[in-house]
């Protein structure tokens, strides 16, 4: 999957659980991640701000560099 597809899947999963599980309908959604998964948290917050209550993105590279050669 692309990152956008993975985020759409997560959005669908959250909506499904909140609408089909009575115990989860009022649950808070908090996403965390580091590195690539941190980027996903930040991108999810931008694309689906209504579906999450808080997020923590540690060491998240927001802008990916193609052919990055670092020291």
DAPE-V987058 format. One record per residue. N is the residue number from 1. RES is the residue in one small letter. SS is DSSP state (H for helix, E for strand, - for the rest). D_LAST is the distance of its C-alpha to the last C-alpha in Angstrom with 1 decimal. Layout:
BEGIN
n,res,ss,d_last
N,RES,SS,D_LAST
N,RES,SS,D_LAST
END
This chain:
BEGIN
n,res,ss,d_last
1,x,-,29.6
2,x,-,27.7
3,x,H,26.5
4,x,H,29.6
5,x,H,31.8
6,x,H,30.5
7,x,H,31.1
8,x,H,34.6
9,x,H,35.3
10,x,H,34.5
11,x,H,36.7
12,x,H,39.5
13,x,H,39.2
14,x,H,39.5
15,x,H,42.5
16,x,H,44.1
17,x,H,44.0
18,x,H,45.2
19,x,H,48.1
20,x,H,49.1
21,x,-,48.7
22,x,H,51.1
23,x,H,49.3
24,x,H,46.0
25,x,-,47.5
26,x,-,46.7
27,x,-,43.5
28,x,-,40.5
29,x,-,37.3
30,x,E,34.1
31,x,E,30.8
32,x,E,27.7
33,x,E,24.2
34,x,E,20.6
35,x,-,17.6
36,x,H,19.3
37,x,H,22.7
38,x,H,22.2
39,x,H,21.7
40,x,H,24.9
41,x,H,26.7
42,x,H,25.9
43,x,H,26.9
44,x,H,30.0
45,x,H,31.0
46,x,H,30.9
47,x,H,32.9
48,x,-,35.2
49,x,H,35.7
50,x,H,39.3
51,x,H,38.3
52,x,-,36.1
53,x,-,37.1
54,x,E,33.8
55,x,E,30.1
56,x,E,27.0
57,x,E,23.5
58,x,E,20.8
59,x,-,17.1
60,x,-,18.4
61,x,-,16.4
62,x,-,19.5
63,x,-,18.4
64,x,-,16.6
65,x,-,14.4
66,x,-,15.4
67,x,-,13.1
68,x,-,9.9
69,x,-,6.9
70,x,-,3.8
71,x,-,0.0
END
